Amino acid sequence: MKESIELIKSLNISDNDYIIVACSGGPDSMLLLHVLNSLNYKCVCAHVNHNLREESKEEYEYVEKYCKDNNIIFEGRELHDLPKVNTELKAREKRYDFFKELVKKYNAKYVFTAHHGDDLIETILLRLVRGSTLNGYAGFNIITDKKDYKIIRPLVYMTKDDIESYLKENNIKYYIDATNMSDEHLRNRYRKNVLPVLKEEYSNVHLKFLKFHKEAQGYYDFVNKLVYEYMEDMFVDNILDINKFNKLDDFIKDKLLREIIRIYYPDDLYLIDDNHINEILKMINSNKPNIDLVLPNITITKKYDKLLFNNIKLSNKEYKYELIDEVKTPVGLIKIIDKDEVDKSNNIIRLNSNDIKLPLIVRTRENGDRIHVKNMNGSKKVNDIFIDNKIENDKRDIYPVIMDSNGTIIFIPGLKKSNLDIAINGDYDIIVKYEKGENVDEKKE
């Protein structure tokens, strides 16, 4: 606890400054809220009820009452109809949107979250197994600089056991989210099966991971300083000088491209992966003097010894419509038909309304989209289906995906049907047909 309080005090928060404290009602965030309030800061408790569990209403009321009893400003937000696909990512996005609203409302400089030492271990292990960058392998930052505020994670010096002991000693009530122990998520399996073994070997193993975090972050910062010096010399007005770039070490080339890309994806860097970086490098090394490459948010154009990066506003490409009768998309017409046709291809899907939630939605792809493909075990990434079917890069962002109102993807027109498709001799009452057509005018909202 000592190190956590020292970090908090080092921020020199003034008596007039409001701070936003993310609090779910769980042990970690209840400790954080209690400590910050006991230090006499002007706390604004930000609590989000995701409405995903029966206990969430009770937790909302408890946190609200705790704040009232302790003279803490309470700001609550209830979320409804979160999609069943990619639920955690969407919930996180909405939480941080809420925090940003509160930052603006209270003119706050800091948002405190309750990530602790065990969380750092889990994050580092996840990144090592799944693959990441040097910055990613370091886990999460203790202090993250945003444009208008900083995110502070002071509990990184503490373990879960430390937190629970403190709460017990101070008689602070908290709630446990049972889903945090479900084996469905890899992080939870690490928490249950790997962390106990590590702690048995060395009780303060979280401090070893914290040291690893600081070293990795230090190396990343050092390399980044060099990279930005090179960028100032060879990346000017969104144009990269290929001749200068090609004189660099391959490692620095990779890092420099990633930092350039970061300019265009300040909050959505997850949209870009190693494959995109490799495509840019292939483009640079190609003998062709003029090439275009379309990424989710930018176009990159090679013109002899120059590489031009141009912003594309995604709002010009994204769309999301209710499918009532028909929807015109950039690649074809999607419509609900009354009369069945003898067609078993991927241009028609037959559905039973009891299996889905209406209305159906036609939209562009989103990061993390998956579909349970008919006659296939498990789910598959929508992006992988685009790749398998050789859909060109510039069309993937405008290609239609059909989901129901629960967020379940049921149809990628012309490519794949989900396991909700009913056989032609089965019991169905909805028929959706896709008619391929290039450059069909997009329906206006």
Summary of the structure (lengths in Angstrom):
residues: 445
radius of gyration: 25.2
end to end distance: 53.3
largest distance: 73.4
contacts: 1286
relative contact order: 0.09
helix: 42%
strand: 21%
